[in-house]
Amino acid sequence: MQRLPKMMTKIGGPVCDVFINHRGIDTKRNVAGLLYDNLTRIGVRAFLDSMNMKPGDRLFQHIDRGILGCKVGVTVFSPRYCDSYFCLHELALLMESNKRVVPIFYDVKPSQLTVKDNGTCPPADLQRFAFALEDAKNTVGLTFNSLNGDWSELLRNASEAVIMNLLEVKEERKYAKKQR
């Protein structure tokens, strides 16, 4: 039986390999859903809220557990991504927990992504979200234009990036274990 990290044994639940952070209204039925299907088909344990949650699950608790238990995060930035408190919360938790993040810029340029103050979010959260967003925007990612992009190429490149990052995380953990 695989041993769970101490943090996961405290909050319980299975560990996933990849957490897919996305704005559902923009990407659930295309890039996020297709990537989830592709990754699970090749044996990667992926977390996508609509596929891994059921009625009665506590939203933040379940999502936070998925993020803290994952090895790699995929963030699908889209035109309405920054309008969502949930998306920004997930991104901040991924970045604060030092997860490897593969950004996908779907129909949006990094320079177009900004945290907006609509008056409902505490200032501390706004600052947290802005730091995480800047960090992610300065991470090498994939860009995709849905009007003229090649979907097969996007899925292949995103899946390869996830697998490469998973392998690097595995090697880093193996090395860290030897150092103890």
C-alpha positions, 0 to 999 in steps of 0.5 A, a space after each residue: 500500500 502506498 504511504 500517504 504524505 503526513 498532510 494528507 493523512 490529517 485531511 484524509 482522502 485519496 491523492 491525485 496526480 494532477 489537479 485541473 484548475 479551470 473556469 468551468 463556464 469557459 473550459 469544462 466542455 472543451 479543453 479541461 474536460 478533454 484533458 481530463 479524459 486524455 490523462 485518465 485514459 493514459 493512467 494519470 489520476 486527474 482531479 476535475 471538479 465535475 468528475 471527482 465531486 458528488 452532491 453532498 461534498 463540501 466544496 472547499 474541503 474537497 477541492 483543497 484536499 485535491 490540490 494539497 494531494 496532487 503532484 502537478 497542477 494544470 491551470 487553464 486560464 481563459 477570458 473569464 478565469 479571473 472573475 471567479 473567486 474559486 479559480 483564484 483560490 485554487 490557483 493561490 493554493 497551488 502556488 502557495 503549496 509549491 506545486 508544479 503548475 502547467 499554465 494553459 492560456 486558452 483564448 487569453 494572453 497572460 497580460 490580459 489576466 488581472 485580479 479585479 476588486 469587485 468589492 466582495 473579496 477581502 483585501 488579503 485575498 486580493 493580494 494573495 490572488 494577485 501574487 499567485 497570478 503573477 507567479 503563474 503568468 511568469 511560468 512557461 506554459 502553453 497558448 491556444 486559440 480556439 478559433 484556429 488552434 489544433 486541438 490534437 496538438 494542444 492535448 498532446 502537448 499538455 499531456 506531455 507537459 504533465 507527464 514530464 512534470 510528474 516524472 520530474 516530481 518523482 525524481 525530486 522526491 526520490 532524491 530528497 528521500 536519499 538525502 534523509 
